[in-house]
Amino acid sequence: MTSMSVSLSDQLRGFIKSRVECGDYHNESEYIRDLVRKDREKLSEEQQLLNLLRQSEQSGVSKNTIPELMSSVKERLKQDGRL
């Protein structure tokens, strides 16, 4: 694993130290790695959402009525066990 030097304000450094001291992380590096992983996951989720929005936009306007759409959604939720 390679290392990286990062400049932080005293306030940010203190915050990171407090996260380590309260036992949430073993050390400062672990905290920073966790932040980077979470950021990467967030970006991936945002990209997936943008792709779904593009697909939806490209699919055009539905010919179904709102009650038909709602019925379809409820049926899918029941099949997935979420309703």
Beta strands, then each sheet from edge to edge (+ up, - down):
end
